[in-house]
Amino acid sequence: MLREDTVFGPIFSRRLGSSLGINLLPRNGKICNFDCIYCECGWNKDGRSDQVIPTAADVRSALEDKLRECLLAGTPIDSITFSGDGEPTLNPEFPRIIRDTLELRDAFYPAAKVSVLTNATRIGRPEVFEALRLVDNPILKLDAPTPELAARINRPSGRYSVEEIVEGMERFEGNFIMQTMFLRSADFDTSSREVLFPWMDIVRRVHPREIMVYTIDRPTPAEGLQKFTEAEMRVLVQPLIDEGFNIQIKG
Ligand code: SF4
């Protein structure tokens, strides 16, 4: 499932309300430095037909047009969310795009929240970190507490260090949302003690203001993946809820 527009929606979501989406990757392709086995955009190798990344000027113009159109039509917008076909922070103009988006949000829909869904691989770059600090909801992915499991689930290209990602998350001083996918296959199970306990230790260490745990919702590129029910996930994260963590569970 690829988004064909740089700015799409608004679509209604229970969590975000009326949400406008921004895709900073190609309109007919996928670019990501992960290649997750559950990615709803499919494998990276199948999304290489279009490699044209929108410029900051393209994004600004598309967003301004859409916001003006919505305002004139009386369409509410509660949220502007970066969630495209790949990793948004790979767009080389990501910091400028964030600043432009906040400026346009303030001008057209000052109450709307700006969210960025990111795999967190680039939070160690000062310019990416600073840009993510500006938005209302930096939503940082951490599915696997060990590099071995990350290699199975997220399949990062190039070097990937869980410890460096965790250190990067610590620098947010709790002001971020962690997002974690719960799933299992024939050769791993994120609900096992070996995975769940170290993941919980990371949560305690980085102390996000909110944690979103979710499971497979759409067809996945890898076969044989199994989802969890909402009730199962609640049992798994109950110790953290009991410790006071704010956890949203989406089955
Ligand atoms: S990080 Fe997101 S876009 Fe990238 S492969 Fe994983 S699910 Fe897909």
Boltz pocket constraint, residues with backbone or C-beta under 6 A from the ligand:
constraints:
  - pocket:
      binder: B
      contacts: [[A, 31], [A, 32], [A, 33], [A, 34], [A, 35], [A, 36], [A, 38], [A, 39], [A, 40], [A, 41], [A, 42], [A, 84], [A, 85], [A, 86], [A, 87], [A, 119], [A, 154]]
      max_distance: 6.0
